[in-house]
């Protein structure tokens, strides 16, 4: 697939493809991550997103290595994001954690490295209250050592970003947060853009991709006839409309899938454009519903929500 994927430019001049392949799964069979990333790279994805806590770095790295060996891509062709987990937030723990991830993936550097959550915990999941400002110092060292090209954060709120910006020597390039049609996050998105921080959407399909019982009755984007009409008009699926809605707002998306057809479908969103009226229709599905509330961290000092 030779789709030309738009890119966003960071405040440090580096670029990132506006669509990436997410690799998180609650459960996955051995080899499933590797296969998904291989399919993704074959489809045309050049942005792969993982994290140490996903426990899939080795497989994701093997898929990248295979496609480089096959001649499909070079390392320079692809953009790889990884994330620091909450139990490695002490300044002196950041570089060792990062090096472990690089080793797992057999890479020399990451294009983007994120603080996964502003909270810090120990191995038992108990709050250790390490200030994310301290963690950021370790992240800045990673840039100076050439282990990462760009650094950013994930799941930070406005106040936390504001405080980080006041204390940072190197500005974060992104804030990766949940954004989708049922959780549009306009205020946070506008705040990030105003600070030259790119808002990146994880769980970009929101309730489309969730089938848990507590969401029944809230999944209007699955059932609303107006969205069905828009999808039909462009010969697309509801999921493709949802992803296009976000990219037209200038928000990079990281949809995940372990099905070849869905991986291809999610990527195929750049050959049509939604009208302002259609954008407004998708916008109207907002119910401020967070699919990933991180409740397990709600008693932590730096819990963001």
N, C-alpha and C positions, 0 to 999 in steps of 0.2 A: 504494500500500500504506500503510495508516494505522496501522502497528504503533507502539505506544508503546515507545520505546527507553529503558531505564533509564539513569541517569547516575551517574557517580562524582563526588564532591566532593573537590577538591584542598585541601591544607593552607593555601592562600591564599583559599579561598572560591569560586573559579571551578569550574564544572562541565564535564564532558566526557562525551559519549555513550559507552556501554560497548562499542559496536561501531563500528569505522571501516573505511573502504575503503583497503586498501594499494595502492600503485601501482608497486611495484618489479617489474621484469622483466629477465631476462638479455638477451632480445632482444624488440623490439616493432616492428611496422610503423608507419610514419608515420600519425598519427591514432588509433592504438589506445588510447593513454592518454586522449585527449580523449573518445573514445567510451565507455570504461569508466567514467570519472567522470560523464559525462552519464547513463548507465544507472544508476549508483549513486545519484545525486541523485534521479532519477525513482523509484527503488525506495523511497527513504526514508532512505538514509544521510545523516547530517548531520555526519559526522566524516570528513575526508579527510586521509590521511597521505602525505607525499612527502619528498624530500630533494634537496639540490643535486646530489649524486652520481648520482641516478637520471637526470639529463639530461631530465626531462620537465616541468619547472616551467611552461614556456610553455603546453604543451598542457593541463595540469591547470588552470592559470589561465584558459585560454580556455573550458574546460567550465564552470567556476564562473561566469565572466562571462556566458556564454550563458544559463545557468539563472536568473541574477539578472535578466537582460534579459527573459527569457520570463515573469518574474513567479512562477516556481516557488518561489524562495527569496529571502531578503534576506541580506546579508553577515552580519548578526547571528544569522541562523538556523543558520549553519554554523560548525563548529570545524575550523580548519586547522592541521595540524602540519607543520613543516619542520625540517631538521637541518643543522647546521654540519659541513662536511667536515673531514677530518684535516689538510689542508694550510693551514688558516686558523686555527690554534690560538693564534697570538700575540695577546695582549690587544687590540692595535690593529688586528688583522685581522678581528675578530668583527663589528663594526658594518658595515664595507664589504661583507663577505660576505653579511650579513643583508639589507642594502639591495639588493644585486644580486638576491637571491632574491625579495624583495618586488616589485622592478621586473619581473622575469621573469613573475611571477604577477599583476601589476597589482593588488596589494593594498596597503593602508595599514598593516596589522599582521598578525602571526600570533597565533593563540590560544596556541600552544605552540611553543617553539623548543628543540631538543635538541642537546647535544654528541653527535655520532653514535657516536664511539668515544673511549675515553680516550687512545688513542695519537695522536701527531702525526707527520706525515711531510712531506717536501717534494714537489715536482711529480714527482720520479722515484720516489716511494714509499719513500724512505730515511728512517730514523728521525731526527727532529729533537729528540726528548726535551723538548719544551715541556711544562711541568707543567700538568696540567688545572686546577689551582688558578688559574693565570694566565688560562687560557681562561675560567674561570668569572667572573672580574672583568669581562671583556668582555661576557659574557652578562648580568650584573647591570646593566651600563650600558644594555643594550637594553631592559630593563624600565623603567628610570628615564626613558629617552627616549620611552617609549610605543610602541615598535616591536613589542613582544611583550607579551602579558598574563601568560604563565607561562613558566618555563624549567625544563628538566629534563635528564636524561642518558639515554644508551642504552649497553648493553653494559658497564656498570660492575659490578665485583664488590663484595662486602660491605666489604672493607677500603678500597677506593677511595671508596665512599659515605661510610663512617665518617670518613675523612680530609677529604672535601669538606664534610661537615656541620660539622666542627670549624672550618673556614676560611671558610665561606660567610656572607654577610650576608643573602642571600635563599636560602631553602631550596629545593632541587630539588623539583618536585611529582611527577615520575614517573621511573622507570627502565624504559626500554623494552628488553626482553630476549627471547630465545627461550624460550617456554614452550609445551608441548603434551603430549599424552598419553604420548609416549615420552621426554619430557624435562620432568618435572613441576616441578622447581625449588622444592620446598616450603621448603627452608631459606632461599633468597634471597627468596622471596615473603613468608615470615613476617618476615624481617629488615626488608624494605621497609615492610611494613604497620606493624611496630613503631615505625618512624621517621616515620610519616605520609607515606610516599612511595608513590605508587600504582605497583604493578608492572603493566606493559602488555605483552601477549604479541604478539610478531611471530612469523612462521612458526607460527601457532597450530594448524595441522593436521599439522605435523611430517611424519612419514613417509607420511601419507595423500597429501600433495600432491607428494611427491618420487618420481621414478621412476629415479633414478640407480643404476647397477649395484651400487655398494657397499652399497646399502640392501636388496638382495634378501635375504629370509630374516629381516629385522628388522621388516618391515612387518606385525606381528601385528594392528594395528588394521584393516588391510584385510581380514584373513582370519578373525579370531577369531569363532567362531559366537555367543558370548555377546553381543558387541557388535552382531552382526547381529540378534539377538533384541530387544535394546533398541531399535534403530532401527526394527524392524518394529512393535514395540509402540506407538510414538508416531507411526508413519507418516512417519518422517524418514530421512535418509541417515546414514551413519557420520560424515561430515564435520559434519553438524548436531549430532550427539551430542557430538562432540569440542569444538565451539565452545560448546555449552551447558554442558558440564562446566567449562570455564574461566570463563564468566561467572557460574556459580553459586558459584565460588570467589572471586568478587568481582574477577576479573581482566579488564580491558578487552582486547578482541581486535581485531586488524587483519588479517583475511583479505584476500588479493589474488586477483583473477581478471579475465580479459579476455573472459569468456563471460557473456552477459546472464543466462542461466538459472542459472549458478553464482553470480553476483553476487546474484541474487534469493534463491537457496537459502540462501546463507550468512547472509543478513539475517533469514531466517524461522525464528528460534530462540527466540522469546519467548512462544510459546503452549503451552508444556509445561514440566514441571519434573522433573528426574531425582531419584530417591529416593537416600537416603544409601548404600544398598547398590549402586545403579547407579553412583554417583560413585566408590565404592571399586573397582568393576570396571574403570572407565576408568583410575583411578589405578594399577591393577596392571600396566598396559602400560609403565610407566616402565622404561627401560633406560639412563637417563642418556646418551642419544645426542644429540649436538649436530649439527643439520643445518648450522648456520652457525658453524664454529669460528674464522673469521677468521685462518686459518693464515698468510695473507700478512703479517700483522702480528706473528707470534709472536716475532720478534727485536727488537721495539720495546720501549723502556724501560717503557712503561705498559700493555703487553699484559695483558688481564684474565683470560684463561682458562689 
